Amino acid sequence: MKPYLMAEPALRRLELTITRRLDGLLQGEHLGLVPGPGSEPAESRAYQPGDDVRRMDWNVTARTNEPHVRDLVADRELEIWALLDATASMDFGTAAMEKRELALSALAAVGFLTQRTGNRIGAHLLHGGGVRTLPARTGRPHLMALLQAAYALPRTRPGVTEPLIGVAADQLGRVVRRRGLVTVVSDFLDPPETWETPLRRLTARHQVLAVEVLDPRELTLPDVGVLTLVDPETGRRREVATGNARLRRRYAEAATEQRDTIARALRRAGVTHLRLRTDGDWVRDLVRHVMRQRRLAMLAVSPPGGGDVA
């Protein structure tokens, strides 16, 4: 069966799931996914620790003798770019779906809920054959074609050298000129030193959302006797006796440290971090993230000491 015929019903079901459960959450609010500045000046407010000093409002500061900054509001239209990791490590899943499928779902959620306001969306698709760039355009037909291209990406054979997520992020930074929202969807298993700086460079101009996808078996080993493990990127195989409690504990500790290292690197890069699991309710987790970012955005623009008036 042709990839298009296979993708069409799957993407329609995904669209229905997203629009039913998330419809309206992001409409008209570009700060819904990531709290950050736009490009038009808004009202001044008192300076708070952590505010960007480049947005100091010197006129109000001089009048009040207290430091003030000027907030920014988002443009009416937003250019959205997605960097989707479809390398071999994403072809893994032991729960409701593979990490690859979860990554596509996250990309679809961002696309379906932002394209209807006229926003342009483009993508860098990272896979074993390199990086495929789909230009940013508007409209549902373009979004469906983008998702179909991501759905149809071939799986990478073990041992094939693949581009690093950091290299793809640098390429994306050179392509995207207009300020907008960049969503990076990956398991971030490449060494953090290879992608932390490229992501930081993206945040200098864009709002950046990092969606980390993971599977529960990447966090703990089950006690199932002798287990054959295969490295999807190198093809190396190793048999592991999972009945060893000490081994399982060491594995869990190493996995926790790995995820903590990833989280710290993303925090240093200045991106907003959303973690999704193949065994979780990713729609619920996305909703919680959106609502949390909205609260942060509202707090950032609220005047100090503000509150309800009795």
C-alpha positions in Angstrom: 0.0 0.0 0.0 1.3 3.5 -0.8 2.5 5.5 2.1 -0.1 8.2 1.4 -3.0 5.7 1.6 -1.6 4.4 4.9 -1.0 7.8 6.4 -4.3 9.4 5.5 -6.6 7.5 7.9 -4.0 7.5 10.7 -3.6 11.3 10.4 -7.3 11.9 10.3 -7.8 10.0 13.5 -4.9 11.9 15.1 -6.5 15.2 14.0 -9.8 14.2 15.5 -8.2 13.3 18.8 -6.3 16.6 19.0 -9.1 18.9 18.0 -11.6 17.2 20.3 -9.4 17.4 23.4 -7.3 20.5 22.8 -9.4 22.7 20.4 -9.4 26.3 21.5 -6.5 26.1 24.0 -4.0 27.7 21.7 -6.2 29.8 19.4 -5.1 33.4 19.3 -2.5 32.9 22.0 1.0 32.4 20.8 2.2 32.4 24.4 0.2 29.2 25.0 3.0 26.9 24.2 6.0 29.0 25.3 5.9 32.1 27.5 8.1 34.6 25.8 8.3 38.0 24.1 6.8 39.0 20.8 7.8 42.0 18.8 5.4 44.8 19.6 5.8 47.0 22.7 3.1 46.8 25.4 2.7 48.5 28.8 5.5 49.0 31.3 5.7 47.2 34.6 8.1 47.2 37.6 11.4 45.3 37.0 11.6 41.9 38.5 14.8 39.8 38.9 15.4 37.8 35.8 13.8 40.4 33.4 15.8 41.2 30.2 17.6 44.5 30.9 17.4 45.3 27.2 13.7 46.0 27.7 14.2 48.7 30.3 11.7 51.5 30.0 14.0 54.4 30.9 11.4 57.1 30.6 9.1 55.4 33.2 12.2 54.5 35.3 13.2 58.2 35.4 9.7 59.4 36.3 9.2 56.9 39.1 12.7 56.4 40.4 12.1 52.7 40.2 13.3 50.4 37.4 10.6 49.4 34.9 10.6 47.2 31.8 8.3 47.2 28.8 6.6 44.0 28.0 6.1 42.8 24.5 3.1 41.3 22.9 3.2 38.6 20.2 2.6 39.3 16.5 -0.8 38.4 15.0 0.8 35.8 12.8 3.5 33.4 13.8 6.0 31.5 11.8 6.4 28.0 13.3 9.2 25.6 12.6 9.5 22.1 13.8 12.7 20.0 14.1 11.5 16.4 14.2 14.0 13.7 15.2 13.2 10.4 13.3 16.6 8.8 13.8 17.0 5.1 14.8 16.7 5.7 18.5 13.2 7.0 18.0 12.1 3.6 16.4 11.6 2.2 19.9 8.5 1.6 22.0 7.3 -0.9 24.6 4.0 0.8 25.6 1.1 2.4 23.7 3.2 3.6 20.9 6.8 4.0 19.6 8.7 7.2 20.4 8.5 8.0 16.7 4.7 7.9 16.8 4.6 10.1 19.9 6.9 12.6 18.2 4.6 12.8 15.2 1.6 13.3 17.6 3.4 16.2 19.3 4.2 17.8 15.9 0.6 17.3 14.8 -0.8 19.0 17.9 1.3 22.1 17.4 0.4 22.2 13.7 -3.4 21.6 14.0 -3.9 24.1 16.7 -1.9 26.9 15.2 -2.5 26.7 11.4 -6.1 27.8 11.6 -5.1 31.4 12.6 -3.1 31.8 9.4 0.2 30.8 10.9 2.9 29.4 8.6 4.5 26.1 9.5 7.6 24.4 8.2 9.7 21.5 9.3 13.2 20.0 9.4 12.9 16.2 9.3 16.0 14.5 10.7 16.4 10.8 9.7 19.1 8.4 8.5 19.2 9.9 5.1 20.0 13.4 6.4 17.8 16.4 6.9 14.8 17.1 4.8 13.4 20.7 4.8 9.8 21.4 4.1 9.2 25.2 3.6 6.8 27.2 5.9 3.4 27.7 4.4 -0.1 28.2 5.5 -3.2 26.0 5.3 -4.4 22.6 6.2 -3.4 20.9 2.9 0.2 22.0 3.5 0.1 20.8 7.1 -1.3 17.4 6.1 1.4 17.0 3.4 4.0 17.9 6.0 2.7 15.3 8.4 2.4 12.7 5.7 6.1 13.3 4.8 7.0 12.8 8.5 4.8 9.6 8.7 6.4 8.1 5.6 10.1 8.6 6.7 11.9 5.3 6.3 13.4 3.6 9.3 17.1 3.7 9.5 19.1 0.5 9.2 21.4 -0.2 12.2 24.9 1.0 11.7 24.0 3.9 9.3 25.7 7.2 10.3 23.0 9.7 11.2 23.2 13.5 11.6 23.2 14.8 15.1 20.2 16.8 16.5 22.6 19.7 17.2 23.8 19.9 13.5 20.2 19.9 12.4 19.4 22.7 14.9 22.2 24.8 13.5 20.9 24.2 9.9 17.5 25.3 11.0 18.9 28.5 12.6 20.4 29.4 9.2 17.2 28.7 7.3 14.7 30.5 9.6 15.1 34.2 9.4 11.7 35.5 10.7 11.2 35.5 14.4 8.8 32.7 15.5 8.3 29.5 17.5 10.6 26.6 17.0 9.6 23.2 18.4 12.3 20.5 18.7 10.9 17.0 19.2 13.5 14.4 20.1 14.7 11.9 22.8 17.9 14.1 23.1 20.0 11.0 23.5 22.9 12.6 21.6 25.5 13.9 24.0 24.2 17.2 25.4 27.4 19.0 24.5 26.5 18.5 20.8 23.1 20.2 21.0 23.0 22.5 24.0 24.9 25.4 22.2 22.9 25.1 19.0 19.6 25.3 20.9 20.9 28.3 22.9 21.6 30.0 19.6 18.0 29.4 18.5 16.7 30.9 21.7 18.5 34.2 20.9 16.0 34.9 18.1 13.1 32.4 18.6 10.8 31.0 21.3 11.9 27.4 21.6 10.0 24.5 22.9 11.9 21.2 23.5 9.6 18.2 23.5 11.5 15.2 25.0 10.0 11.8 24.3 10.8 8.7 26.2 9.7 5.1 26.8 9.4 3.5 30.3 11.9 0.8 29.4 14.5 3.5 29.0 14.1 4.3 32.7 13.8 0.8 34.3 14.7 -2.8 33.4 11.9 -5.4 33.9 12.8 -8.7 35.6 12.2 -11.0 32.6 15.3 -13.2 32.7 17.9 -13.0 30.0 17.1 -10.0 27.7 18.7 -9.3 24.3 19.3 -5.6 23.9 20.1 -4.1 20.5 21.5 -0.6 20.0 19.3 0.8 17.1 22.0 3.2 15.9 25.0 0.8 15.8 23.3 -2.6 15.6 25.3 -3.9 18.6 23.6 -6.7 20.6 24.1 -7.6 24.2 22.5 -10.2 26.4 21.5 -8.9 29.9 20.5 -11.0 32.9 17.6 -8.9 34.2 17.1 -11.1 37.2 20.1 -9.4 38.9 18.5 -6.8 41.3 21.8 -4.9 41.6 22.0 -4.5 37.8 18.4 -3.3 37.6 19.1 -0.7 40.3 22.2 0.5 38.7 20.4 0.8 35.4 17.6 2.8 36.9 20.1 5.1 38.7 22.0 5.6 35.4 18.8 6.3 33.5 17.7 8.9 36.1 21.1 10.6 35.9 20.9 10.7 32.1 17.5 12.3 32.1 18.5 14.8 34.8 21.6 15.7 32.6 19.3 16.3 29.6 16.9 18.4 31.7 19.8 20.5 33.0 21.2 21.0 29.5 17.8 22.1 28.2 17.4 24.5 31.1 20.9 26.0 30.4 20.0 26.4 26.7 17.0 28.6 27.8 14.3 26.5 26.1 10.9 25.5 27.5 10.9 21.8 28.3 8.0 19.4 27.9 8.5 15.7 28.6 6.1 13.1 27.0 6.0 9.4 27.6 4.8 6.6 25.4 3.0 5.0 28.3 1.3 8.3 29.4 -1.7 10.4 28.3 0.3 12.7 26.1 -2.8 14.9 25.3 -3.3 15.5 29.1 0.3 16.2 29.6 0.3 18.7 26.8 -2.8 20.4 28.2 -1.2 20.7 31.6 1.9 22.2 30.0 -0.2 24.7 28.0 -2.1 25.8 31.1 1.1 26.1 33.2 2.7 28.3 30.5 -0.4 30.5 30.3 -0.3 31.1 34.1 3.4 32.0 33.8 2.7 34.4 31.0 -0.2 36.0 32.9 2.0 36.4 36.0 4.8 38.0 33.9 2.5 40.8 32.6 0.5 41.3 35.8 1.4 44.5 37.8 3.1 43.9 41.1 0.7 43.8 44.1 -2.2 43.2 41.7 -5.2 41.2 42.7 -8.9 41.1 43.0 -10.6 44.2 44.4 -13.2 43.5 47.0 
